[in-house]
Amino acid sequence: MDQLRAIIDIGSNSIRLVVYSYSYEKGLEEHHNIKTVARLSNYLNDDLVLEQEGIDKLVETLQNFNAFLKDLSIPQPVIAATAAIRQAVNQKEILQQVHDKTGMAIDVLSTKQEAYYGYLAVVLTTDCKDGLTVDMGGGSTEVTLFKDKQLLESFSFPFGVVTLKKKFISGDLPTLQERKAIQAFVKEQFSQQPWIAEKGKGLPVISIGGSARNIVQIDQNRKNYPLSGTHQYEMTLEDMRAVDHLLKKISFADRKKIDGLSSDRADVIDGAIITFQALLEMSSSTLFMHSRKGLREGIIIEQLEANNEHTFFVDEVASSAIRHVHGKFGIKKLEENDLIDAFHKLHQQFSEAGWIQEWSDDPEMLTYAYQLFHFGKQVDLESASQHTFYLLTNSTLDGFTNKQKLKLSLLASYKNKQTFQQYIQPYQGILPMQEIEECREAGALLRFVHALQTTNHSSVYDAQMHTDREDIVLTLFARGSHVLESYQADKMKKHIEKLTNRNVRVQFETEASV
């Protein structure tokens, strides 16, 4: 196993310990994620002094985390604190008490740092080139604006879900008047940064943090959404309002039982929903997307870069995710791309001839599908297709939307039309029928071409399709012996025959005879 490292995030609502490892092959892997709900913001009095009870809770939590890390023989963690400690006028005393009682040193992030780390994580783990990020914690809300993945604007607003609750809500749930007061306050705060409405007009709003994650999970459960994971999950303003309506009509006791909502957030989630709705409305955005990666990942990435271990690049998010799948499952990387090029070529020729539909998504998706084709054989050869589909649909793939993750899963797991239909059945609401058909057709062609990869060095280096009356003729160009490839071609051409309802003839031309 790669070296274990740790980061502790001291927020205004919760304190979280994450143990992770990193390698070029596997990327960032999370091994432990432990949270304590401390609500430090509640211990900030009117004079912004963090009371001793809050300091004691912080120290106790860090002592428990430190004992856990020592059991795992993990060296000193990175410890970052945000709004509650940053806003405390007795910050120096807090840091000294923590150091004296735990031996730990806390790095208190500035508002700019906190906003920057969230932005950094988003642009390095999603496919969004332009957007507004919003990271709503317990005591502050960071909003950034980026275009072409370059940070243009950022601001930290001095309110979060805990402070909104403390300032406006007297009971467990807000009254109608209290909701209106929160809405007016949040809108007034956002209006002080005119770039949100002007430069951010129409851009997707990308959320970070636990409150946003809970809202997404409620929406997924509300819709019986079949794909797992929240990273790059998309909602509309209407979806946000539907979640709000769902929560408003149930009691506080029932709210604490609702799937997707952590019981410790049941009394503060309203502030988050009101804030996100206000931001969507002010920016005239039609898309709310969640990023599972945020502040902690941004800090980790910067640490890796400082140690010359950084391999995260804004234009290689998806390809890096594919490399990480290879690394995690021990997939041997192909040393040549001739058959991948042949697959693209045949797909284009078949679509131009009208046998299949043109691929409407990123063409690189077809390359990624080839690279991951039936990698589930690492688990069990006989059920390689099933394991491939399960592993991909249940993985977080940075740089892939939920639709793209499903498409990749369908392509890379393709076995035959029957299993394809079994796989897609629970997910038909995610993809339109045309895109489902695109996946089935490309999957069948991929099944044929990938079968020619009999070893890491296939003798086939090119392919050509033409018609001869009612037949489809596939000419495969090979170097040297092609006995295994010929056997596989004859065996797998049935997938193309079923796809086109035409007889397929396969012929080989060796390099010597060309």
Disulfide bonds with the S-S distance in Angstrom:
none
